[in-house]
């Protein structure tokens, strides 16, 4: 699991050539939306999302435990297709704070992904 709180974190995802560029662009756009809404005069490079409300990229099956641990906080699941591949965007609401989880299809067990799609 990769926690994305800063623009440097976004740039690290961009440097990973294993991820579809439009998928990374989606995560970057979400970060920029939150920056516009939350920054208090900081430059983009200085801005950091709080640890209780940030963006995550799941990159391995073991990350599923986060979903299990926060099942009651599940707010929504969006399934989109980008560059011919599905990706998931999951909102978790805890203490009136939203965190987002992104992952590409075939990251979690297929049974879990089918459940999230329904």
N, C-alpha and C positions, 0 to 999 in steps of 0.2 A: 504494500500500500504506500502510495506517495501522497503526502500532505502538501497541499498547495496553499500557501499563505502570502507569498510575495511574487513580484514579477520575476525575480531570479528563479523561483520554482517553475514558473511558466516557461522560462527560457530553457531550463533543464529538460522539460518535456519536449520542447521543440527540437532539442539536440538529439533526442532519442529517435533514430531513423526507423525504428520498428513500429511506431505509431502512425496511423494515417494523418496526413497534414490537416485535413479538414476537421478531424476529431480534436486535435490539439487546438485548432483555431476556435472551435466551439468552447473549449475550456477557457481559453484566453479571453474570449468575448464575455463569458460569464464573470471572470475576474474583473474585467474592465467595467462591467455594469456595476458590480459591487464597489469598485473603486470610486466611480462617479457618485454613487449614493452615500458612501460611508467616509470618504476622506475628509479630513479637517485641515486642508491646506497643504498636506504633504505632497511631495512630488510622487509620481508613479513608482519610481525606484525606491522611495522611502516607505511607501505604504505597505502595511501588513494587515491581513485579515486576522481577527482574534482566533485563538485556538478553539474556542467553543462554537465558532460559526465559520467554517472554512470549506474548501473544496478538496475532495479526495479522488485520486485515480487508483482503482483497484487493478493490480497487475498479476495476482496469483490467486489460486483457489482458496488458500488459507484466509484471505481477506473476508470471506463469507461470514466468519465469526462476528465481525462488526455488525452485519445485518441481523444476525441472530440475537446479539446482545441488545440491539436497539429496535427490535420488532415493533414495540408499542409506539415508537417515535416516527414510524414510517408515515410520511405525509402524502407522497405521490411517487409514481414510477412512470417515466416517459421512455418509450422505446423508439429510436430514430434509426435511419439508415443513412450512412455517409460513405462515399467511395465504395459502394457495394457491400458494406459491412454494417451490421447492426451495432448500436451502442445503447447503453442504458444510462439514464440520468435519474437518480433517486434523491428525493428530498427527505431529510430527517429533521423534525422539529423537536427541539429540546429547550425547555425554559424560554419559550417564545423566540428562540434563535434557530435559524435554518442553516443546515450544512448540506452540501451536495456531494453525492458520490457518482462518479462516472466510471464505466468500464465497458470494454469491448466484448462482443459475444464470444463465447468459448473461453471466458476467463473463469467463470464459476461453473459448477456442475450443470449440465443441460437441464436436469430436473428443476433446479433452482431458477434458472433463466426462464423456463416455461412458466413456472409459478409467478414470477415477476411480470411476465407478459400478460397474464390473465387478469 
